[in-house]
């Protein structure tokens, strides 16, 4: 009897863990530049519906979204950041979102700033893609904003660097 209860508990734990989704946000640059304007970079296979979900989530998080840039764009002086995404859909009675990966790049250097990944479980659900994208971009924006120094702190750091440079120049004379 004890073995049956333990077996049932283990089986229930395995089944419940298979129903869980996974979301991960990684800040790639410890001190990212301030990001205000963003443009999506077109990619083959991206749908107008997911483009709209990404655009709306960026706007809801306070970014100014500019017109999309051509596929393959790695840098731009027109915006602060470039956003790309890859979404994977599967069929099971109806289409469902299996995974989405969103990346935000520094438009001036092409460096990765932050990445967000969401994955559905093996025993997938039929989650709303708008809420998934919104939650992922909200987490990404929060990571960026908490890592970006305030304008006053950035000015202080720049002033300190200028003072250090001036001191080095005076010693070197």
N, C-alpha and C positions, 0 to 999 in steps of 0.2 A: 504494500500500500504506500509506504514511504517513497519507494522508487517511482511509483506512478505519479505521485504529487510532484516530486523533483523533476521528473521527465516532462510533465505538463508545464511546469514553471519555466524550464529551459526552452521548451518549444515556444511558449508564449513570448519569452524574451527575444528569441531569434526572429520570430515573425514580426513583433512590434518594431524591432530595430531595422528590419528590412523596409518598413513603411516610412522611415524618416528621410527627410531631404537633408542636403548638406550645402552650406554656404560658407565661403571663405573669402576674406578681403585681405590683400597684402599691400602694404605701403612699400613701394620699391625705392623711394628716395626719402631719406630721413628729414631733409629740409626742402620740400618742394617749393617752387615759386608760387606766388599768388595766382590763382586761376579765376578769371572772370568770364572770358569768352571762349566758347568751345565750338568746334565743327566736327561733324561726323565725316569719316572717310568711307566712301562707298566701297562695297565689296560684293562680289558675285554671290548670289544666293540669298542676300538679305532681302527680306520682304518689306513692303511699305508699312505693314502693321507693326512689325518689330521696330522699324525705323521710328515710327510715331511713338511707340512705348518708350524708347530710349530718349527721344527728343523731349517728350513730356516730363519724364523723370528728371532730366537735367534741368529743365525750366523750373520744376517744383523745388529743386534744391538750390535755386538762386543763380544758376549759370545763364549767361546770355548765349543762346544757341544761334550760330550763323549758318549760312547756306552750306550744304555738304560739299566736300572737296572731292576731286577725282580719285578713283582707285589708285593705290600705290603711293599716295602722298605721304611723305615721312616727316616733312617740316613745312612750316608756313609762318610768314610774318603777319598774317591777317588775324590770327587768333592766339590765345594763350595755350590752348590744349587741343589735341586731336583725340577723338574717341572712335574705337573700333569694337565690333562685337562679332561673336560667332554663336549662332543658336543651332541646336540640334533637335529636330522633331521626330517623333516616332508614331506609328499607327497602332492602335489597340481599340477597336470599335470606332473611336474618333482619334484625331490627332492630339498628341499631348507633348508638352515641352519636356525633353529629356535633360537638356543642359543648356546653359548660356554662360559665356565668358565675355566680360567687358573689360577693355583696357583703355586707360587714359594716358596719353603721351604728352610730354613737354613739346609744344609746337616749334619752339626755337631750336632745340637740340635733338629732338627725336627720342630722348630718354624716356623710358617707362616710368610713370609716376605712381600709379596705383592700378591694381588689377582686382577684379571681383569675379568669382566663379560660383555658380549655383548648379547643383545636380539633383535630379529626381532620384528616388529610391528604386530598388529592384522591383518592389511591388508598388509601382508608381501611382501617383494621384493625378488628378486633372486640375492642377492649380492654374489660376489666372495669371497669364504672362505679364500683364500690366503691373500687378502687385509684386510679382517676383522681381521684375526689372526695377521698379520703384524702390523696393527694399534694398536691393543690391547697390544701386546708385546712391541711395541715402547713406548707406554704410561707407561707401567709397568717399563721398563728399565729406562726411564727418571725419574720417581718417585724414584726408587732405587738409581740412580746415584746422584741425587740432595740431597738425604738424607744421603748418605754415606759420612763421612768426608774424606778429602784428606789424603794421607799418611803422609804429614807433620803435619796436624792437629791431626791425630791419634797418632803420635809420641809425640807431645806436650802434649796431654791429658795423655798419658802413663807416660811421665816424671813428669808431675804435680802430678799424683797419687803416683808415687814412692817417690817423695819429701814429700808428705803429710804422707805417710806410715812411712818414715824415721823420720819425725818430731814427729809423735805419739809414735814411738818406743823410741826416745830419751827422751821424756817427761815421758814415763812409766818406765824408768830405775831408 
